Amino acid sequence: DAPEMTGSKSEPIAALAAKEYLNKLIGGKEVTIRRIRKDRYGRTVAELSKRKMNVQKELFKRGFAKIYQHYANQCEWSKSKGDF
């Protein structure tokens, strides 16, 4: 779960930092998308990979995202209690 740019729970400074990091990480690069499901709003829930790197895991490790426990069971890596 990454910070929101707008809305009642927005964190625009943190959201912009996460967005900029993500753009540097994968902008203009080939990624693989593994669709997990659609959420209640019809949005795709997926894991992104760049070569062998899990993009969500990288965002988490760098402090740009957190694990939203309600959905953590959808990705094997996010269920782990060990070091990332």
N, C-alpha and C positions, 0 to 999 in steps of 0.2 A: 504494500500500500504506500503510495507516494503522496506527498503533500498536494493539496488542492490550490489552484490559482485563484479561484473565485468561490463565493458561497459563504455561508455562516461560519464554517470551520476552516476557512482559507488560511494558508500560510504562504503568501505570495513570494517572499524572499527565498524561503526553503524550496518552494515549488519551482521557481526560476533556476535555482542552482541545480536541482535534479534534472530539469529539462535541458539545461546547457550541458551537463555531464553526459546525459543520454545521447544528445546530438553528437557530441565528440566521439562517443563510444561506437555508435552505429549509423550515424547520419551518412547517407550515400553508400553504405556498405550492404553486402548481401547478408540477410539473416534468415534463419529457419523459424517458422511458426508452427508450434504444436498446439492445435486447438484442444482445449479441455472441455469447454461447454459454453453456453450463453448464460448471462446473468438475467436477473428478473427484468432488466430494462432492454434486453435483446442485444447487449454488447457481448462481443467475443471475449472469453476468458482464455488466455493462452500463455504458453511459455515461449520466450524468444531465445534463440541461440545464435551466437556469432562464432562460427567454427565450432569449437568444443566448449565455449564459454556460455554459461547460463546468464543471460542479461539481468534477470530479476535478482538472482543470487549476487551478482556483482554490484547492483545498485544497493542491495541490503548491506553487503560487506563494507561498502564505502560510506554508509550512513545516509544515503539519499532516499531510502525506503525502509519500511518496517514490515514485519510479518503480521498480517491480519489473521489472527488465530481462527476466526470463524471459517476461513477458507483454506487454512494451512494444510489440510488433509489432501488437497488436490495436487500438490507437488511434493514428491518424495523428499527433496532436499530441505523443504521448509518445515517438515515434521521433526527433523533431527534436533536434538538438544545439544549436539556437539559443536565444535568450532566450524566456522564456515570459511 
